[in-house]
């Protein structure tokens, strides 16, 4: 199983019918999760890429009636900065005097 997420931006507020239709989308074989972020006006759909493709998922969301603006890349959590690598300093070798 290959889990993929698609993040959609939408306009307006989802109606009760649209929200109900999208809730039922999770019953489609291969859809793992559907979640709204109303503050950001985004819809996140997690699906199994071995069962569905992005075009099919997009079509399923559009059929709900939700007014999509765009497909947005999901936000990637920021990783902590990597500390710089400090190489040990090597003292010059002492020359032997004969």
C-alpha positions in Angstrom: 0.0 0.0 0.0 1.3 3.4 -0.9 -0.4 6.3 1.0 -0.6 9.6 -0.8 -2.1 12.9 0.3 -3.7 15.6 -1.8 -4.5 19.0 -0.4 -7.2 21.0 -2.1 -8.0 24.7 -1.5 -11.7 25.6 -1.9 -13.8 28.7 -1.9 -16.7 29.6 0.2 -18.1 27.4 3.0 -19.0 23.8 2.3 -22.8 23.3 2.4 -24.3 20.5 4.4 -24.8 18.5 1.2 -21.2 18.9 0.1 -19.9 18.0 3.6 -22.1 14.9 3.7 -21.0 13.9 0.2 -17.3 14.2 1.1 -17.9 12.3 4.4 -19.3 9.4 2.2 -16.3 9.6 0.0 -14.3 7.9 2.8 -16.5 4.8 2.0 -14.9 4.6 -1.5 -12.4 1.7 -1.5 -8.9 3.3 -1.4 -9.9 6.5 0.3 -8.3 6.4 3.7 -9.2 9.8 5.2 -10.9 13.0 4.3 -10.5 16.1 6.6 -11.4 19.8 6.4 -9.4 22.7 7.8 -12.1 25.4 7.7 -9.7 28.1 8.9 -7.4 27.5 6.0 -10.2 26.6 3.5 -8.4 23.3 2.7 -9.5 19.7 2.3 -7.0 16.9 2.8 -7.6 13.6 1.2 -5.4 10.6 2.0 -5.7 7.7 -0.4 -4.1 4.4 -1.4 -2.2 5.0 -4.6 -2.3 1.3 -5.5 -6.1 1.5 -5.7 -6.7 5.1 -7.0 -4.9 7.8 -8.8 -4.9 11.6 -8.3 -7.3 12.3 -11.2 -9.9 9.9 -9.7 -9.6 11.4 -6.3 -9.9 15.0 -7.8 -13.0 13.9 -9.8 -14.6 12.4 -6.6 -14.1 15.7 -4.7 -15.5 17.7 -7.6 -18.6 15.5 -7.8 -19.4 16.5 -4.2 -20.0 20.0 -5.5 -17.3 21.7 -3.5 -15.8 24.7 -5.4 -12.2 23.8 -5.7 -9.7 26.6 -6.4 -6.5 24.6 -6.7 -4.6 21.5 -5.7 -1.9 22.7 -3.2 1.2 20.9 -2.1 0.8 19.6 1.4 2.8 21.4 4.0 6.0 19.7 4.9 7.0 20.0 8.6 10.1 21.9 9.0 13.1 19.9 10.1 15.4 21.2 12.7 18.6 22.7 11.4 21.5 20.4 11.0 24.5 21.5 13.2 27.6 22.4 11.2 30.3 19.7 11.0 33.4 20.9 12.8 36.5 19.0 11.6 39.2 18.6 14.2 42.2 20.7 13.6 45.4 18.8 13.1 48.5 20.4 14.5 51.5 20.5 12.0 53.8 17.6 12.5 57.0 18.5 14.3 60.1 18.1 12.1 63.0 16.2 13.6 66.4 17.9 13.4 69.4 15.7 13.0 
